[in-house]
Amino acid sequence: MPTPGRTPHEMVERALVLIRRDQQARRLHRREGEQVPAPNGDAARFRYLDALDEATEGMAISEIAEAIGVDRPRASRLTTQLLEDDLIERDTKPGDSRYALIRLTDRGRDIVNAIHENRRHAVTEAMAGFTPEESQTLAVLLERFVDAWPRDPT
């Protein structure tokens, strides 16, 4: 229901804040009564695994740092932790043994997939009262909104 006195821009910004808070509190990762495995620690660990989920050939630590918005030393510490937890593996780039590529292990991929599935259930639940037309409109507009979101050109 629209909030009286708020502009559409304020309403969207508020919605983004609430979603971010839920994600940081891991409410979208763990739902009551569900046993979704989660990477121990902070949200950066999941962002790290999630970034690797889209990289079929693996990523360099510097690429991961940029993708998740942390500095290189923080990404290196996360790499060490995730290696110890057997959620990622390190390999060398073919033709250049100085260049490390990081990939998800099967265990890491299982965690990412479980969290994505849980999030899809949350979206389905949130949209249960929408008509098919409303769902389609929201999806199209949200995709357009994300595509137009300002990003650092680097």
N, C-alpha and C positions, 0 to 999 in steps of 0.2 A: 504494500500500500504506500503511495507517495507520502512523503513527509511534508506537511504544510510549511511554507516559508523557505524551503530549501530549493536551490536551483538544481537542474539535472547534474551539473558538474559537481556540486557538493554531495549529491546523493551517490554518484558513482565513486567519488573519492572516499566517502564513508564506507561504502561496500568493500572497496579494496583494502581499507584499513582493517575491517572486521575479518576478512578472509586471511589477511597476513597474520593477524593476531591468533586466529585459530590454528594456522599452520605452525606458527612459532610455539604455540602451546601443545602442538602435536595432536590437536583434536581431530584433524582430518586424517591422521595416520592411525590413531587408535580409537576405535569406537567402542562403546560400552558392550561388553560381552564378547568381543572379537579378539582373537589372538593373532594380531598382525605383527610379524617380526619387524623390528625397527633397529636401525643402526644406533648403538649406544652413543650418547653425547649430544652435541648441539646440532642445530639445523644445517650447519655447513657440511656436516658429514653426509646428510642425505642429499644436499645440493651437489656434492662431489659425485656421489654414486649416480644420481640422476643425470648429470652431465655426461658421464661415461656411457649411460644407457643408449645414448644417441650416436655414440662414436664406435662404429663397428671395427675400425682398425686400431682403436686405442687413441690416447691423447698424451701429449707431453705434460709434465707438471705445470709448466708455465701457461699452457693452454687451459688447463683445468682451473688454475688460479684466476685467470681472466674470466672464464665462463661462470664462476661462482662468486666473483667479487671479493676475493681475498688476495693478500700479497703472497709473493712466492714463498717466504719462510713459513707462513701459516699453511699453505698448500703442501709444503714438504712435511710438516708435522702431521697433517691429516693423512698424508700418504703413508707415513710410518704406522700410524694407528690402524688404518684400514688394512694394511698389509698384515699386521699382527692379528687382526680379527678375521683374516682369510676372506675378506670381501672384495679385494682387488689383487691383481698380480702385476708384476713388473717384467717387461721384456725389453729387448733392444730392438731398435729400428733396423730392418734389413739393410745392410750396406753401411751402417754407421753405429758401431757398438757404443759410442759415447752418448747416444741419444736414447733415452728411456721412453718406452710407451707403456701406459697404464691401461689395463682392461679390467672389466668386472670378472670376478670368478662366478661360478654357478650359484654359489651361496649369495653373493652380492646381487646378482640378477634376480634371484628369488625374492630378496627383500624389496628391491625396486618394483618388481611386478606386483607383489602383495600390496604395497603402499599405493601404487597406481590403481589397482583394482578397488581398494577401499575408498579411494577418492572418487572413482567413478560411481560407486554405490552412493556416496554422499551427494553427488550431483544428481543422480537419479531420484534420490529421496527428496532433495530440495525442489526438483522440477516436477514432482508427482502431481501437483495441482495445476500444471500448465496444460493448455491444449496442445495438440501436435503443431498447430500453426504458431503458437506462442513460443514453443520450444525451438522451432526452426528459426523464427525471427531473432530470438535471443542468441542462438548459436551464430547466425550470420553477422549480427551486429557486434557481438563480442569478438569474433575473429577479426572483423574490420577494425575494431577498437585496438586490439593487440597489435595488428599490423601497422597502425598509425602511431603507436606509442613511441615517444622520443627515445632514441638510443644514441649512445656514444658512437660516432662514426668509426672509431678505431676498432 
